[in-house]
Amino acid sequence: MSKIVRYEFMGSWLFFWALCITVIGIPLGILYLISGMLKVEHEMDDPEQFIAAYRSGRLGHKP
């Protein structure tokens, strides 16, 4: 079975951008971004069909 893998940031975007505004905080902001990243894997029979439906807008809408 194939997988769709996506990454989602679970930290605070406000805190991340506040760190990136200062020159000294940029390395800390990058470390915060990496440590707050979550990997989500979804197993699917046909991921290409799912991607095609998602891109065409037919996914998640009921008529």
Secondary structure, 3 states (H helix, E strand, C coil): CEEEEEEEECCCHHHHHHHHHCCCHHHHHHHHHHHCEEEEEEEECCHHHHHHHHHHCCCCCCC
